[in-house]
Amino acid sequence: MQRLKTLFPVLAAGIALVTDWAIPDSSLHPAANRPYFLLVMAVALALTAVLFLAGFAAPAFQKKYSGKAPFYTGILLFLCVLNILTAKTATLPVLYFPSLDRVFRVLVEDAAFLGKCLLYSLRLQVTGWVSGAVAGVLTGVAIGFSKGARYWIYPLVRVLGPIPSTAWIPLAMISFPTVVSASAFLIALAVWFPTSVLTASGISSIPNAYFEAAATLGASNRYALWKVGIPAAMPHMFLGLFNGTTASFITLVTAEMMGAKYGIGWYVNWQKDMMAYANVYAGLIVMSVICYCIITLLFRARDHVLVWQKGVIKW
């Protein structure tokens, strides 16, 4: 059964390849310079065939790959159906649903410009995310361990935090000297609120027995803070970082509309105004891949830091 599952992606790539070659393109869709979809499916067919054959030599790899094979099959079949509905039959509106050949063409031929926009977005994202994460952790730790901070800061967090960070655009534009710094502030604000709230919540949920045991063993307050409190609150802390990361990407797209000259969010908005929806989808693909990579890195960091909780946390 596992071997059969690993064969499904090969069949799906083959079906997509054959249908694209056999069914003529609709005259309503502008033709791309090259058959990019056909080339992508040929690469997918070769890659899935290699993975299928690798399962014969490595049973452990086959077992692991068989769990992901149905998902890859679904993606390839979805692309096949989408290609038929757009390039082959023009069933979907041509203006808003360009052929996959044109979308892949943008990814290939405009790769340099997309890369430049991506670097600009990553500069904003990293700057704002790191600032917001550090501020959120410090705020959450202060609220969780200090009665004074909880009295004075926590009401402010509860009042200002739920306000969408994009609502602060007018104030950010007049408070910061450049668009870059204003955009980074908005991204930091989007990360700060969930991180601070969930960090404080994690600290509040720590059983007092942990601190009593540490005090019995002679631990100082500082030691209990760094070695007991913060490690125990880390699962909640990472959950806040995950939520903040998602919110930061939403804010990034809006922040880059405030006069930025480059950036993936700016690129998508610019191409939308130009009614170039193939470029819009290409920009969205780049953005989704980067978001996936960042979330994956966060999961890897969480698994490394919280290795002592392996098998306990489920998110």
C-alpha positions in Angstrom: 0.0 0.0 0.0 2.8 2.4 0.8 4.5 1.7 -2.6 1.2 2.4 -4.3 0.8 5.7 -2.5 4.2 6.8 -3.7 3.2 6.0 -7.3 0.2 8.4 -7.2 2.2 11.6 -7.6 3.9 10.1 -10.7 0.6 9.3 -12.2 -0.8 12.8 -11.4 2.2 14.5 -13.0 1.8 12.3 -16.0 -1.9 13.1 -16.4 -1.1 16.8 -16.1 1.6 16.5 -18.7 -0.5 14.5 -21.2 -3.6 16.7 -20.9 -1.5 19.9 -21.4 0.1 18.4 -24.5 -3.0 16.8 -26.0 -5.6 19.5 -25.4 -5.1 22.6 -27.5 -5.0 26.0 -25.9 -7.9 28.4 -26.1 -7.5 31.3 -28.4 -8.9 33.6 -25.7 -5.7 33.3 -23.6 -2.6 35.1 -24.7 0.2 32.6 -25.4 3.3 32.6 -23.3 6.8 32.7 -24.8 7.4 29.1 -23.7 5.3 26.2 -22.5 6.2 26.8 -18.9 3.4 24.6 -17.5 4.5 21.7 -19.6 8.1 22.2 -18.4 7.1 22.4 -14.8 5.0 19.2 -15.1 7.9 17.4 -16.8 10.2 18.4 -13.9 7.5 17.2 -11.5 7.2 13.9 -13.3 11.0 13.3 -13.2 11.2 14.3 -9.6 8.3 12.1 -8.4 9.6 9.2 -10.5 13.0 9.5 -8.7 11.3 9.6 -5.3 9.2 6.6 -6.2 12.3 4.6 -7.2 14.2 5.8 -4.2 11.6 4.0 -2.1 12.8 0.6 -3.3 16.3 1.3 -2.1 15.3 2.9 1.2 12.2 1.4 2.9 12.4 4.0 5.7 12.2 6.8 3.2 9.3 5.1 1.4 7.3 5.0 4.6 7.9 8.7 5.3 7.3 9.7 1.7 4.1 7.7 1.5 2.5 9.9 4.1 3.0 13.0 2.0 2.4 11.5 -1.4 -1.4 11.9 -1.4 -0.9 15.7 -0.7 1.5 16.1 -3.6 -0.9 14.2 -5.8 -3.7 16.6 -4.8 -1.6 19.6 -5.7 -0.6 18.2 -9.1 -4.2 17.3 -9.9 -5.4 20.7 -8.8 -2.9 22.4 -11.1 -4.0 20.0 -13.9 -7.7 21.0 -13.4 -6.8 24.7 -13.1 -4.9 24.5 -16.4 -7.8 22.9 -18.1 -10.2 25.6 -16.8 -8.0 28.4 -17.8 -5.6 27.9 -20.7 -7.5 25.0 -22.4 -11.2 25.9 -22.1 -11.2 29.5 -20.8 -14.1 28.5 -18.5 -12.9 30.9 -15.8 -12.8 34.7 -16.7 -9.7 35.2 -18.8 -8.8 38.6 -17.2 -8.8 37.5 -13.6 -7.6 33.9 -14.1 -4.6 33.9 -16.5 -3.1 30.7 -17.7 -0.5 28.9 -15.5 2.0 29.4 -18.4 1.8 33.1 -17.9 2.1 32.9 -14.1 5.1 30.6 -14.3 6.6 32.9 -17.0 6.5 35.8 -14.6 8.2 33.7 -11.9 11.0 32.9 -14.4 11.4 36.0 -16.5 10.8 38.5 -13.7 12.8 36.6 -11.1 15.4 39.4 -10.7 12.8 42.1 -10.0 10.8 39.8 -7.8 14.0 39.0 -5.9 14.7 42.7 -5.4 11.2 43.2 -4.1 11.6 40.2 -1.8 14.8 41.5 -0.3 13.1 44.8 0.4 10.2 43.0 2.1 12.5 40.8 4.1 14.3 43.8 5.4 11.1 45.3 6.7 9.8 41.9 7.9 12.9 40.9 9.8 13.4 44.4 11.4 9.8 44.7 12.5 9.5 41.0 13.5 12.6 41.0 15.7 11.7 44.3 17.3 8.2 43.2 18.0 9.2 39.8 19.3 11.8 41.2 21.7 9.4 43.9 22.9 6.6 41.3 23.3 8.7 38.9 25.3 10.0 41.6 27.6 6.5 43.0 28.1 5.0 39.6 28.8 7.8 38.7 31.2 7.4 42.0 33.0 3.6 41.6 33.3 3.9 38.0 34.4 6.5 38.5 37.1 6.0 42.1 38.3 2.9 43.3 40.1 3.8 46.9 39.3 4.1 46.1 35.6 0.8 44.2 35.6 -0.9 47.1 37.3 0.5 49.8 35.0 1.3 48.1 31.7 -1.3 45.3 31.3 -4.3 47.7 31.0 -2.4 49.6 28.3 -1.8 46.3 26.5 -5.5 45.4 26.7 -6.5 48.8 25.4 -4.0 49.3 22.6 -3.3 45.7 21.6 -6.6 44.7 20.0 -6.5 47.8 17.7 -5.3 46.6 14.2 -1.7 47.8 13.6 -2.8 49.2 10.2 -5.1 51.6 12.0 -1.9 53.4 13.3 -0.8 54.3 9.8 -1.6 58.0 10.0 0.2 58.4 13.3 3.1 56.3 12.2 3.5 58.4 9.0 3.9 61.6 11.0 5.9 60.1 13.9 8.7 58.4 12.0 11.2 60.1 9.6 11.0 57.5 6.8 8.5 55.1 5.3 10.8 52.2 6.1 10.9 53.0 9.9 7.1 53.6 10.0 6.5 50.3 8.2 8.8 48.4 10.5 7.0 49.9 13.5 3.6 48.7 12.3 5.0 45.2 11.7 6.6 45.2 15.2 3.3 46.3 16.7 1.5 43.4 15.0 4.0 40.9 16.5 4.2 42.6 19.9 0.6 42.2 21.1 0.0 38.4 20.7 3.6 37.7 21.9 3.2 39.8 25.1 -0.3 38.5 25.9 0.5 34.9 25.5 3.9 35.2 27.2 2.2 36.7 30.2 -0.5 34.1 30.1 2.1 31.3 30.0 3.8 32.7 33.1 0.5 33.1 34.9 -0.3 29.4 34.3 2.9 28.1 35.8 2.1 26.2 39.0 3.5 27.8 42.2 4.9 24.5 43.2 7.7 25.0 40.6 8.9 28.2 42.2 8.4 26.8 45.7 10.6 23.8 44.8 13.2 26.2 43.3 13.2 28.3 46.5 13.5 25.3 48.7 16.6 24.3 46.8 18.1 27.7 47.4 17.4 29.4 44.0 17.4 33.1 43.9 14.5 35.1 42.3 16.7 35.8 39.3 17.5 32.2 38.9 13.9 31.2 39.2 13.0 33.7 36.6 15.5 32.5 34.0 15.6 28.8 34.8 12.0 28.1 35.8 9.6 30.8 34.8 10.7 31.6 31.2 11.4 28.0 30.1 8.0 26.9 31.4 6.3 29.8 29.6 8.0 29.1 26.3 5.2 27.0 24.7 2.9 30.0 25.1 5.6 32.3 24.0 6.1 30.4 20.7 2.4 30.3 20.1 2.4 34.1 20.4 5.2 34.4 18.0 3.4 32.2 15.5 0.3 34.4 15.7 2.4 37.5 15.5 4.2 36.2 12.4 0.9 35.7 10.6 -0.3 39.1 11.6 3.0 40.7 10.5 2.6 39.4 6.9 -0.9 41.0 6.7 0.6 44.2 8.0 3.5 44.0 5.6 1.3 44.1 2.6 -0.6 47.2 3.9 2.6 48.9 5.1 4.2 48.7 1.7 1.3 50.7 0.3 2.4 53.8 2.2 4.8 55.0 -0.5 7.3 52.1 -0.7 9.2 51.8 -4.0 9.7 48.1 -3.8 8.4 45.1 -1.9 6.2 42.1 -2.6 3.2 43.8 -1.1 3.9 46.9 -3.2 4.4 44.7 -6.3 1.1 42.8 -5.9 -0.8 46.1 -5.4 1.0 47.7 -8.4 0.2 44.8 -10.7 -3.4 44.7 -9.5 -3.8 48.4 -10.5 -2.3 47.5 -13.9 -4.8 44.6 -14.2 -1.8 42.2 -14.7 -3.2 39.3 -12.7 -0.5 36.8 -13.8 2.0 39.1 -12.0 -0.4 39.3 -9.0 -0.5 35.6 -8.6 3.2 35.3 -9.1 3.7 37.8 -6.3 1.3 35.9 -4.0 3.1 32.6 -4.7 6.4 34.2 -3.7 4.8 35.7 -0.5 3.3 32.4 0.4 6.5 30.5 0.0 8.4 32.9 2.1 5.7 32.8 4.8 5.9 29.0 4.8 9.7 29.0 5.1 9.6 31.4 8.0 6.9 29.4 9.8 8.9 26.3 9.2 12.0 27.8 10.7 10.0 28.9 13.7 8.7 25.3 14.2 12.3 24.0 13.9 13.4 26.5 16.5 10.5 25.6 18.8 11.3 21.8 18.4 15.0 22.5 19.3 14.3 24.8 22.2 11.4 22.7 23.6 13.0 19.3 23.0 12.3 18.6 26.7 8.5 18.8 25.9 8.6 16.4 22.9 5.4 14.5 22.8 3.6 16.9 25.0 2.9 19.9 22.8 0.6 19.3 19.9 0.5 22.6 18.0 
